[in-house]
Amino acid sequence: MTDDLQQPPVLTFEDKRYDLNSLPDELKELVRGLQVADAQLRLHEDTLKVLVVGRQSLAGQLNERLKNVSPLP
């Protein structure tokens, strides 16, 4: 595939499309900032999922081991 056939990057924002290359540098920086923020959100969402699974595992282990311990009256 040659470079002549590549489509220019398009920004789709609030149901409107924009030629990303034609935007002023200030707007390109805002787009990059949003991309970084989105990536960080995905990373932290994945981290939260791992923490939830770990917490469930710990709670299961605690529940299993407490079966042999008498609770307070």
Rosetta blueprint (number, residue, H / E / L):
1 M L
2 T L
3 D H
4 D H
5 L H
6 Q L
7 Q L
8 P L
9 P L
10 V E
11 L E
12 T E
13 F E
14 E L
15 D L
16 K E
17 R E
18 Y E
19 D E
20 L H
21 N H
22 S H
23 L L
24 P L
25 D H
26 E H
27 L H
28 K H
29 E H
30 L H
31 V H
32 R H
33 G H
34 L H
35 Q H
36 V H
37 A H
38 D H
39 A H
40 Q H
41 L H
42 R H
43 L H
44 H H
45 E H
46 D H
47 T H
48 L H
49 K H
50 V H
51 L H
52 V H
53 V H
54 G H
55 R H
56 Q H
57 S H
58 L H
59 A H
60 G H
61 Q H
62 L H
63 N H
64 E H
65 R H
66 L H
67 K L
68 N L
69 V L
70 S L
71 P L
72 L L
73 P L
